[in-house]
Structures are given as C-alpha cells and as structure tokens.
Amino acid sequence: MIETRQIDNIDIHHVLTFANECYRKGYKNNVSINAMKWEWCLDNGAWFATFNNDSIVAITGCHTFKDGYRALFRGAQLSPRPVKGLSRYQMQSWGISEHLPLQIKFSDGKPIYITTNVSNDASGRMNRIHKSFKVMAKGGMIDYLGDEEIFYTQQSVWKLNVKKYFEIRSRYV
C-alpha cells in the first residue's frame, strides 16, 4: 500500500531506516538525520514521506524561505514513482508528484521555491535534476530566479507556478 503524508519525530525509526538505505546508495545529503537537517527542518517547516507498506521510499522537507517556503528540501527517493511514458516534468518523482501538493497546502498560499545544486552533486543525480528544471521552466511550471549561495552551496532558485503545476500534474495522476 502506497501512502504519502506529513511525518515527524513519531516516524523517526522509519527515517533512520531510510537514511541507512541512502547511506548504502551514496546519497550524501540523506545519510543521517544530521545530514538531512531533520530537527532544523521540523523547527522551520515540515517533512513529508511516501511509504510503500511500512517503509519510506521517498522523503522531502519544506521550510520557510524568502517570503514563502522552500519545497522538496533534501529530497531523495529509493525508487521512482511508476508513470506511463516519460515525464519531462519529473512526475516519476514522488516528491514532485505526491509531496509537492501537500507542501503547497502546508504553505497556506505563500510562494513556493525549489532549489537545485548548480554543480555540487551529492548523489550522482543532482546534475540531471538541475538540467530537468531548465526544461520544466520552458514549460512554465517554474520560473528561474537566479543562482545564490544557500547553506554554503551555490544553488539555482526556482519559483513554482502553482496553477501550471496542478494543470500539468493532472495529466499524470
């Protein structure tokens, strides 16, 4: 059974198991609750996870940022979401497809920002994700706002077009 929901310290045993699997896969930003900035994100926002039966298969955070929230923070997934065909809008990502609607609701109408690493690839997949965001921007789902240093890392900042996001998502869900 697949379930996506907000999580907190009650779910910490699942998060630790997920972090161990991330360690095994070499996902450096998610190898421990310290690397994930677990407590910091809880204090400044919330965490969301997709469970397959009793195991987390994907996790993302959402925290205060600029005049709104930064979504998909420390996002990682152990397996992709099954979709029919290819999705240039990353709908095979549990975070983009299933966590983002919950994070939009959590933001209570405030702007949603997403960041991608410009060059620091801590998982072997971040550079591809960064490139895919350029494609999503061409489709109008996000707007590129520029690059800036966030947590000592150069990142691109994207602003989510919520209306366009839900329009695109409806084609895949």
C-alpha positions as CSV (number, residue, x, y, z in Angstrom):
1,M,0.0,0.0,0.0
2,I,1.4,3.4,-1.0
3,E,0.8,6.3,1.3
4,T,2.1,9.9,1.3
5,R,1.8,12.1,4.4
6,Q,3.5,14.6,6.6
7,I,5.9,13.0,9.1
8,D,7.5,14.0,12.4
9,N,9.5,12.5,15.3
10,I,6.9,9.8,15.8
11,D,8.2,8.3,12.5
12,I,11.9,8.6,13.4
13,H,12.5,4.8,13.2
14,H,11.3,4.8,9.6
15,V,13.5,7.9,8.8
16,L,16.6,6.2,10.3
17,T,16.0,3.1,8.2
18,F,15.6,5.3,5.1
19,A,18.8,7.2,6.0
20,N,20.7,3.9,6.3
21,E,19.5,2.9,2.8
22,C,20.5,6.3,1.5
23,Y,24.0,5.8,3.0
24,R,24.2,2.4,1.2
25,K,23.2,4.1,-2.1
26,G,25.7,7.0,-1.6
27,Y,23.0,9.8,-1.2
28,K,25.2,12.1,0.9
29,N,22.6,14.6,1.9
30,N,20.4,11.9,3.4
31,V,22.8,9.5,5.1
32,S,21.7,10.6,8.6
33,I,19.2,12.8,10.3
34,N,22.0,15.3,10.9
35,A,22.9,15.4,7.2
36,M,19.2,15.8,6.4
37,K,18.9,18.7,8.9
38,W,16.0,16.8,10.4
39,E,15.4,18.9,13.5
40,W,16.1,22.2,11.8
41,C,13.5,21.5,9.1
42,L,10.9,20.4,11.7
43,D,11.6,23.7,13.6
44,N,11.2,25.7,10.4
45,G,8.7,23.7,8.4
46,A,7.8,20.0,8.0
47,W,8.8,16.7,6.5
48,F,6.8,14.6,4.0
49,A,7.3,11.0,3.0
50,T,5.9,8.3,0.8
51,F,5.6,4.9,2.3
52,N,5.4,1.6,0.5
53,N,3.8,-0.6,3.1
54,D,5.8,0.2,6.2
55,S,8.9,1.6,4.6
56,I,9.8,5.1,3.4
57,V,10.6,5.2,-0.3
58,A,10.8,8.9,-0.6
59,I,11.3,11.9,1.7
60,T,11.3,15.7,1.2
61,G,11.3,18.7,3.5
62,C,9.6,22.1,3.3
63,H,10.8,25.1,5.3
64,T,10.5,28.8,5.5
65,F,12.4,30.6,2.8
66,K,12.3,34.2,1.5
67,D,8.7,35.3,1.6
68,G,7.3,31.7,1.4
69,Y,8.6,28.2,1.6
70,R,11.3,26.1,0.1
71,A,9.8,22.8,-1.1
72,L,11.5,19.5,-1.9
73,F,14.3,20.2,0.6
74,R,16.8,17.3,1.0
75,G,14.6,15.2,-1.4
76,A,15.6,11.6,-2.0
77,Q,13.8,8.6,-3.3
78,L,14.8,4.9,-3.3
79,S,12.6,4.0,-6.2
80,P,10.8,6.1,-8.8
81,R,7.0,6.6,-8.9
82,P,5.6,4.5,-11.8
83,V,4.2,6.6,-14.6
84,K,3.1,5.8,-18.1
85,G,5.6,7.1,-20.6
86,L,8.3,9.7,-19.9
87,S,7.6,12.9,-18.0
88,R,9.7,15.9,-18.7
89,Y,8.0,17.4,-15.6
90,Q,9.6,14.8,-13.3
91,M,6.2,13.2,-12.4
92,Q,8.1,10.0,-11.8
93,S,9.5,11.8,-8.7
94,W,7.5,11.0,-5.6
95,G,8.5,14.5,-4.3
96,I,7.2,16.4,-7.3
97,S,4.1,14.3,-7.9
98,E,3.0,13.4,-4.4
99,H,4.8,15.6,-1.8
100,L,4.5,18.9,-3.6
101,P,0.7,19.1,-3.3
102,L,1.0,18.6,0.4
103,Q,3.7,21.2,0.7
104,I,1.6,23.7,-1.3
105,K,-1.2,23.1,1.2
106,F,1.2,23.4,4.1
107,S,2.5,26.8,2.7
108,D,-1.0,28.2,3.0
109,G,-0.9,30.4,-0.1
110,K,2.6,31.6,0.3
111,P,5.1,31.4,-2.6
112,I,6.9,28.0,-3.1
113,Y,10.5,27.9,-4.1
114,I,12.6,24.9,-5.1
115,T,16.4,24.9,-5.3
116,T,18.8,22.8,-7.3
117,N,22.5,22.5,-6.9
118,V,24.4,24.2,-9.7
119,S,27.5,22.0,-9.5
120,N,27.7,20.1,-6.2
121,D,26.3,16.6,-7.0
122,A,26.0,14.8,-3.6
123,S,24.0,11.8,-5.1
124,G,25.1,11.4,-8.7
125,R,21.7,12.5,-9.9
126,M,21.5,16.2,-8.9
127,N,23.1,17.5,-12.1
128,R,20.4,15.7,-14.1
129,I,17.7,17.1,-11.9
130,H,19.2,20.6,-12.3
131,K,19.1,20.2,-16.1
132,S,15.5,18.9,-16.0
133,F,14.4,22.0,-14.1
134,K,15.6,24.1,-17.1
135,V,13.1,22.0,-19.2
136,M,10.3,22.5,-16.7
137,A,10.9,26.2,-16.8
138,K,10.4,26.2,-20.6
139,G,7.1,24.6,-20.0
140,G,6.1,27.3,-17.5
141,M,5.8,25.1,-14.4
142,I,8.6,27.0,-12.7
143,D,10.5,30.3,-13.1
144,Y,14.2,30.6,-12.8
145,L,15.1,33.4,-10.4
146,G,18.9,33.1,-10.4
147,D,21.7,31.5,-8.5
148,E,22.7,32.2,-4.9
149,E,24.6,30.6,-2.1
150,I,22.3,28.6,0.3
151,F,23.8,26.6,3.2
152,Y,27.3,27.3,1.7
153,T,26.3,25.7,-1.6
154,Q,25.7,27.5,-4.9
155,Q,22.1,26.8,-6.0
156,S,19.6,27.8,-8.6
157,V,16.4,29.2,-7.2
158,W,13.1,28.4,-9.0
159,K,9.6,29.7,-8.1
160,L,6.7,27.3,-8.6
161,N,3.8,28.4,-10.8
162,V,1.2,26.6,-8.6
163,K,-1.7,26.9,-11.2
164,K,0.5,25.5,-14.0
165,Y,1.9,22.8,-11.7
166,F,-1.6,21.4,-11.0
167,E,-2.6,21.7,-14.7
168,I,0.5,19.6,-15.6
169,R,0.1,17.2,-12.7
170,S,-3.5,16.3,-13.7
171,R,-2.1,14.7,-16.9
172,Y,0.0,12.2,-14.9
173,V,-2.1,11.4,-11.8
